[in-house]
Amino acid sequence: MIDKRVGSLAEAVADIEDGATVLVGGFGNSGIPVELVHALLDQGTRDLVLVTNNAGSGDSDVAALLREHRVRKIICSYPRTTGSIWFEERYRAGEIELELVPQGTLSERMRAAGAGLGGFFTPAGADSLLAEGKEVRVINGRRHVFEEPLHGDVALIKARRADRWGNLVYSTAARNFGPTMATAAALTVVQVREFVGLGELDPECIVTPGIFVDRVVEVGV
Amino acid sequence: MSGPRLSLTDMARRVARDIPSGAYVNLGIGMPTLVGDVVSPEKEIVYHSENGILGMGPAPAPGEGDPELINAGKQPVTLVPGGSFFHHTDSFMMMRGGHIDVTVLGAFQVSETGDLANWATDEVGYPPAVGGAMDLAVGAKRVLVLMTHTTKDGRPKILPACTFPLTAAAVVDRIYTELAVIDVTADGLVVREIVAGLERAELQERTGAQLRFADDVVELVPGAV
């Protein structure tokens, strides 16, 4: 029997290793798998490469990983948000490496990874500093920059409901990076508000099919 | 700066007039969000938000709404009937792939060839952040810039070439400021409209790049835009 449900947050993140590249869903405070990130904090892994749109704010989740010196590098589009104090502190002290990526490129690099592609040419950023050191090619008269796929060792994402096969539906704009990140990691771990029985999710409305999901844990929020 | 000028509301109203009914529109963070407040209710506009929303509606009543339903500026919003949610990759497909009809963006600088600088200045030690600015600038069918004509200390923001890092080259179609409406054309910058009471020479003085004036320049009357 296929059953991707696990009984605890600790179990869901138990085998994530030091140095792992971890894709973390969310945009601002929407769709962040807060409970999974806190479980990762408790689990103690270090030297992480985080891939996430923002660099956390306040003292919770991603910001807490930064505060506790667990992160070696962050790959993101917008690290500077209201209250991103821990990122700024670590950045100014030279304690963290930042790879800044245009938001659509960040998402598409993960899509390329999930889709088994070797990268893509995009016009976004082709005339900017962010293209430095990368191949630029003129396609249909326009400059495009080559971007490589971005794989994760682990993806941590948040959805609303899952069944035991790992089929997922999301909640409003909290969907954001979840469906793409689920495809791009070797191990995809999902926190959901609630489990439902197999067959209860409308197959026409399943957003992430369970093939992309390895573990689901119910957190009630 | 003294002299005749449009208010922020006038500026937003002027931009709103150029957004056609039926358009799919992405409004940038900051000043451009004002445009959504003054678009004629007779127009049916579908607002896009980069974090996966089409049919974005106004802010919910205080204490109501879904805390995870936010806009690109991380503020709570609502969904209008007919609206939809989708993931980030699809959202940026809409932006980069030429499916958004109009975007209104703020800017630090715009060049006479339509180069846009709106993501980074020359501050040292400040962590850079880009978000969706580059994808939107290269992908939207029409890129409208809404900004003040000069910096707070009076330096021009419309220049022969941007001095700040570029967001994208040759993408801006039209610039709206408190002083004028200016088109970026193959023949350089063309003033279409100027605030009433401002001499053409004064406008040129506050602009770093060379301006040409259309044959039929329209006057913008503060409070009556």
Chai-1 contact restraints between the chains, C-beta under 6 A:
chainA,res_idxA,chainB,res_idxB,connection_type,confidence,min_distance_angstrom,max_distance_angstrom,comment,restraint_id
A,F27,B,N51,contact,1.0,0.0,6.0,A-B,restraint_1
A,G28,B,I70,contact,1.0,0.0,6.0,A-B,restraint_2
A,G28,B,K74,contact,1.0,0.0,6.0,A-B,restraint_3
A,S30,B,E68,contact,1.0,0.0,6.0,A-B,restraint_4
A,S30,B,I70,contact,1.0,0.0,6.0,A-B,restraint_5
A,S77,B,V130,contact,1.0,0.0,6.0,A-B,restraint_6
A,S77,B,G131,contact,1.0,0.0,6.0,A-B,restraint_7
A,Y78,B,A129,contact,1.0,0.0,6.0,A-B,restraint_8
A,Y78,B,G131,contact,1.0,0.0,6.0,A-B,restraint_9
A,P79,B,P127,contact,1.0,0.0,6.0,A-B,restraint_10
A,P79,B,A129,contact,1.0,0.0,6.0,A-B,restraint_11
A,R80,B,P127,contact,1.0,0.0,6.0,A-B,restraint_12
A,R80,B,A129,contact,1.0,0.0,6.0,A-B,restraint_13
A,Y91,B,P127,contact,1.0,0.0,6.0,A-B,restraint_14
A,L100,B,P128,contact,1.0,0.0,6.0,A-B,restraint_15
A,L100,B,V130,contact,1.0,0.0,6.0,A-B,restraint_16
A,P102,B,V130,contact,1.0,0.0,6.0,A-B,restraint_17
A,P102,B,M134,contact,1.0,0.0,6.0,A-B,restraint_18
A,P102,B,D135,contact,1.0,0.0,6.0,A-B,restraint_19
A,Q103,B,G131,contact,1.0,0.0,6.0,A-B,restraint_20
A,Q103,B,G132,contact,1.0,0.0,6.0,A-B,restraint_21
A,G104,B,F92,contact,1.0,0.0,6.0,A-B,restraint_22
A,G104,B,R96,contact,1.0,0.0,6.0,A-B,restraint_23
A,G104,B,D135,contact,1.0,0.0,6.0,A-B,restraint_24
A,S107,B,H88,contact,1.0,0.0,6.0,A-B,restraint_25
A,S107,B,T89,contact,1.0,0.0,6.0,A-B,restraint_26
A,S107,B,F92,contact,1.0,0.0,6.0,A-B,restraint_27
A,R111,B,T89,contact,1.0,0.0,6.0,A-B,restraint_28
A,P123,B,V138,contact,1.0,0.0,6.0,A-B,restraint_29
A,A124,B,R96,contact,1.0,0.0,6.0,A-B,restraint_30
A,A124,B,M134,contact,1.0,0.0,6.0,A-B,restraint_31
A,A124,B,D135,contact,1.0,0.0,6.0,A-B,restraint_32
A,A124,B,V138,contact,1.0,0.0,6.0,A-B,restraint_33
A,G125,B,M134,contact,1.0,0.0,6.0,A-B,restraint_34
A,D127,B,L166,contact,1.0,0.0,6.0,A-B,restraint_35
A,D127,B,A168,contact,1.0,0.0,6.0,A-B,restraint_36
A,D127,B,A169,contact,1.0,0.0,6.0,A-B,restraint_37
A,S128,B,L166,contact,1.0,0.0,6.0,A-B,restraint_38
A,L129,B,P165,contact,1.0,0.0,6.0,A-B,restraint_39
A,T172,B,D66,contact,1.0,0.0,6.0,A-B,restraint_40
A,T172,B,E68,contact,1.0,0.0,6.0,A-B,restraint_41
A,T172,B,L69,contact,1.0,0.0,6.0,A-B,restraint_42
A,T172,B,F85,contact,1.0,0.0,6.0,A-B,restraint_43
A,A173,B,N51,contact,1.0,0.0,6.0,A-B,restraint_44
A,A173,B,G52,contact,1.0,0.0,6.0,A-B,restraint_45
A,A173,B,I53,contact,1.0,0.0,6.0,A-B,restraint_46
A,A173,B,E68,contact,1.0,0.0,6.0,A-B,restraint_47
A,A173,B,L69,contact,1.0,0.0,6.0,A-B,restraint_48
A,A174,B,E68,contact,1.0,0.0,6.0,A-B,restraint_49
A,R175,B,G52,contact,1.0,0.0,6.0,A-B,restraint_50
A,R175,B,F85,contact,1.0,0.0,6.0,A-B,restraint_51
A,R175,B,H87,contact,1.0,0.0,6.0,A-B,restraint_52
A,N176,B,N51,contact,1.0,0.0,6.0,A-B,restraint_53
A,N176,B,G52,contact,1.0,0.0,6.0,A-B,restraint_54
A,N176,B,H88,contact,1.0,0.0,6.0,A-B,restraint_55
A,F177,B,H88,contact,1.0,0.0,6.0,A-B,restraint_56
A,P179,B,H87,contact,1.0,0.0,6.0,A-B,restraint_57
A,T180,B,H87,contact,1.0,0.0,6.0,A-B,restraint_58
A,T180,B,T89,contact,1.0,0.0,6.0,A-B,restraint_59
